[in-house]
């Protein structure tokens, strides 16, 4: 039997969350996403294993009346707070990764608009797919965490307490995930509705960056709860995670839920009201955006806009490339692709967000007041170095996302010789894109450390960033954006220690060394040594290019392509069922 249009559309919309134009194999992408979800399951389990001895010790002493029940309640509330925050961050991160598929776009309208389908069928299928995606992103993590939490915290109090703890934590964590999911969907729909498709495309990576920074910052602030009275301080009550702790306390029938000294009722009301408003706003804006897109059945021609020309970066790259016309052409291609394609800016935004979260975490440590930031220290001096490091990592990752695979033959056919200067083009393009932005971040430190310190620091930052770019450029052996994407190429789940070690080598050590040496002769000698290493890498890169080490890009492996997706709406519509 042919599926109904509703089921066919729901399946197609749901599969959009697990497909990408940048990946040649949908199967591999789905495997990578499943691996990411499995990776997110581990922290909650490790947390419960770590807290099990403390829970057991306090529970036994409470049963023996040697400790007040409030000690156990505080530990339960704090753990629920942490797991709710983790649920919001994990669900939000998965949602941000599916940014382009959260709402309707013009391609959906172009495909579905001319078909004899009722709008409510399309809308219902989209909302059903969003619900399934939310359950897929939130439920597995929270069910495992709730099961571990209930088994660890109720082993001394019987099965009834275990069931109440499981239900209370599951509702609280799923509610937090629903809130973060609804807010991100509402933000995506608002930008697309207010600014149109061009603004939505331009603002996509920056908004992904801000969302990831906000989610990670929410998780970073959790340890501060240990140092302040829980559920009684304004700082704690302002965090969205605390609202769902109120729900947790109510559902597990905590004595504090009816104690006027604790604002449980207020927190529960905030969670219910804000979540309801966010869900209603996401649904309403999605409906309005769908109606707007449905009026357009012809996609407008692409307009590069102001950022699409990348004039400044291309000028810098051309000057650095000199008379090497091939390198200038490839660098132009790289910078124009980054400026015009949001899919290639997304890895840069995501990695920059990770760097920003690390900076926030470092600044929040040992910072008692604003005056402590207004002096040179490692957490301040390494800010531009961290930004430059993670932006470089993100730019390298974007090089492996294809843009126009069918046109990649032009670089191979029209190359002057097999040893096309890919290294030179990649190097100048990365320097032209990353170095000005990193120096701009350095200039922003003027109010904190002064002009004199910033000038010397800019020299150190420029030398270290260029050194790292030189190293990264040697790892690129093809023209960026012209090869099929290989899922899991970055291997973030297995090589995260290498990336963190890179932060230490290229950000922490230079900042610490500069802080210790100051503007002195040893610092000048160190910078001169870095420049000498850069010159050696230049020689190695030129030798590598001249020796023909750069090979042409791989062709698309047809055997690796997944099946063509077919909606099969014709059989459902005209197959005699008469249902729409």
Secondary structure, DSSP 8 states (H G I E B T S, - for coil): ----HHHHHHHHHHHHTT--TT-S-HHHHHHHHHHHHHHHHHHHHHHHHHHHHHHHHHHHHHHTTSS-HHHHHHHHHHHHHHHHHHHHHHHHHHHHHTGGGSS--HHHHHHHTTSS--HHHHHHHHHHHHHHHHHHHHHHHHHHHHHHHHHHHTTTT-HHHHHHHHHHHHHHHHHHHHHHHHHHHHHHHHHHHHHHHHHHHHHHHHHHHHHHHHHHHHHHGGGGGGGS-TTTSHHHHHSHHHHHHHHHHHHTT-GGGG-TTS-HHHHHHHHHHHHHHHHHHHHHHHHHHHHHHHT--S------TTGGG-HHHHHHHHHHHTT-HHHHHHHHHHHHHHHH-HHHHHHHHHHHHHHHHHHHHHHHTT--SGGGTSS--HHHHTHHHHHHHHHHHHHHHHTTS-S-GGGTHHHHHS-SSSS--HHHHHHHHHHHHHHHHHHHHHHTTHHHH-HHHHHHHHHHHHHHHHHHHHHHHTT--S-TT-S---TTSS-HHHHHHHHHHHHIIIIIHHHHHHHHH-SSHHHHHHHHHHHHHHHHHHHHHHHHHHTT---------GGG--------HHHHHHSS----
